């Protein structure tokens, strides 16, 4: 418990940690949107602060009923393609990606390059 309290104190004293995580998530959201458009993939992102989730779905994802209509088979192919490139994602489409203070822009770009390759394979 002591270490958890210390971590919370550090986070409270350094708000830039959360600000940077959110900036990275916004960057991913924008770039993923560009890749979705580039490849004509039926997908979209949902983001809140430093969390982001990619759904293979069309239409507004406003509630659980809409989200559960997502294409889980397409997500499985995406997951496998990313794993082959050394990127471990949440194993289910209904889990988000959580960024942390250790992630860099270079990490984001490596992820996005892999997404670009996998999306290219998914539309073949």
Secondary structure, DSSP 8 states (H G I E B T S, - for coil): -HHHHHHHHHHHH-THHHHHHHHHHHHHHHHHHHHHHHHT-S-EEEEETTEEEEE---S---SHHHHTTS-HHHHHHHHHHHHHTT----SSTTS-EE--TT--HHHHHHHHHHHHHHHHHHT-
